[in-house]
Amino acid sequence: MTTPLIDYYYSLDQEGKTELDKQYEEWVTYLPCYISGSENVGKPHHIRLAGHCGTSKKPPDIFEMPITNDLHVEIHTQGVKTFEKKYGVDFIDIVTELNAQFCMEKGMDL
């Protein structure tokens, strides 16, 4: 799974990756919860996608989604597949949508 933003991210040196992660995390923290629409969001959830993070290694921040604390706990206690089914979402679609929205809002033509 890849998006233009993900491809761009992996073309950067470590300093560039760190800066892009910082910009993305600042942007995503001002969004409402992706699931409920609540403005009361906690720490963004990092979506784990095969090939983009290792075991016990946090994915890059460009894989974050805004979510309430209760829903964040639910993901980690019930599991991703159960969560996706319950709420009718797909984490790959969420990453794709948020990455595209970020690029559009930041004027990035990738």
C-alpha positions as CSV (number, residue, x, y, z in Angstrom):
1,M,0.0,0.0,0.0
2,T,1.3,3.4,-0.9
3,T,0.2,6.9,-1.6
4,P,2.0,9.8,-3.2
5,L,2.8,11.2,0.3
6,I,4.2,7.9,1.4
7,D,6.4,7.6,-1.7
8,Y,7.6,11.2,-1.1
9,Y,8.3,10.5,2.6
10,Y,10.5,7.5,1.7
11,S,12.5,9.6,-0.8
12,L,13.5,12.0,1.9
13,D,16.6,11.9,4.1
14,Q,16.2,11.4,7.8
15,E,16.0,15.2,8.5
16,G,13.3,15.6,5.8
17,K,11.3,12.6,7.2
18,T,11.5,14.1,10.7
19,E,10.2,17.5,9.4
20,L,7.4,15.9,7.4
21,D,6.3,13.8,10.4
22,K,6.3,16.9,12.6
23,Q,4.1,18.8,10.0
24,Y,1.7,16.0,9.6
25,E,1.3,15.3,13.3
26,E,0.6,19.0,13.9
27,W,-2.0,19.0,11.2
28,V,-3.7,15.8,12.2
29,T,-4.0,16.9,15.9
30,Y,-6.4,19.7,14.8
31,L,-8.8,17.4,13.0
32,P,-11.9,15.9,14.6
33,C,-12.1,12.2,15.4
34,Y,-12.2,10.3,12.2
35,I,-14.8,7.9,13.5
36,S,-17.1,9.9,15.8
37,G,-16.5,13.5,14.5
38,S,-15.9,14.6,18.1
39,E,-13.5,17.5,18.7
40,N,-12.4,15.8,21.9
41,V,-9.5,13.9,20.4
42,G,-6.5,12.3,22.2
43,K,-3.2,11.3,20.9
44,P,-3.5,10.2,17.2
45,H,-3.6,6.5,16.5
46,H,-0.7,5.2,14.3
47,I,-2.1,2.9,11.7
48,R,0.2,-0.1,11.2
49,L,0.6,-1.2,7.6
50,A,2.8,-4.1,6.4
51,G,6.1,-2.9,5.0
52,H,6.0,0.4,6.7
53,C,6.9,-0.5,10.3
54,G,8.6,-3.3,12.2
55,T,7.7,-5.3,15.2
56,S,7.5,-3.1,18.2
57,K,8.4,-0.1,16.1
58,K,6.1,2.9,15.7
59,P,5.0,3.7,12.2
60,P,5.9,7.1,10.8
61,D,3.5,9.9,11.8
62,I,2.2,10.2,8.2
63,F,0.2,7.0,9.2
64,E,-1.7,8.8,12.0
65,M,-5.4,9.3,12.3
66,P,-7.3,11.6,14.8
67,I,-9.3,9.6,17.3
68,T,-10.9,9.9,20.7
69,N,-9.1,8.3,23.7
70,D,-12.0,5.8,24.1
71,L,-11.9,4.7,20.5
72,H,-8.1,4.5,20.6
73,V,-8.3,2.1,23.6
74,E,-10.9,0.1,21.7
75,I,-8.6,-0.4,18.7
76,H,-5.9,-1.7,21.0
77,T,-8.1,-4.0,23.1
78,Q,-10.4,-5.4,20.4
79,G,-8.0,-5.5,17.5
80,V,-7.9,-3.7,14.2
81,K,-10.1,-6.1,12.2
82,T,-12.9,-6.1,14.8
83,F,-12.7,-2.3,15.0
84,E,-12.8,-1.9,11.2
85,K,-15.8,-4.2,11.0
86,K,-17.7,-2.6,13.8
87,Y,-17.3,1.0,12.4
88,G,-17.4,0.1,8.7
89,V,-13.9,1.6,8.1
90,D,-10.7,0.4,6.4
91,F,-7.4,1.7,7.8
92,I,-5.8,1.7,4.4
93,D,-8.6,3.9,3.1
94,I,-8.2,6.2,6.0
95,V,-4.5,6.6,5.4
96,T,-5.1,7.3,1.7
97,E,-7.8,9.9,2.4
98,L,-5.9,11.7,5.1
99,N,-2.7,11.7,3.1
100,A,-4.5,13.2,0.1
101,Q,-6.3,15.8,2.3
102,F,-2.9,16.8,3.9
103,C,-1.3,17.3,0.5
104,M,-4.2,19.3,-0.8
105,E,-4.3,21.6,2.2
106,K,-0.5,22.1,2.2
107,G,-0.4,22.7,-1.5
108,M,1.8,19.7,-2.2
109,D,1.6,18.6,-5.8
110,L,2.7,15.0,-5.5
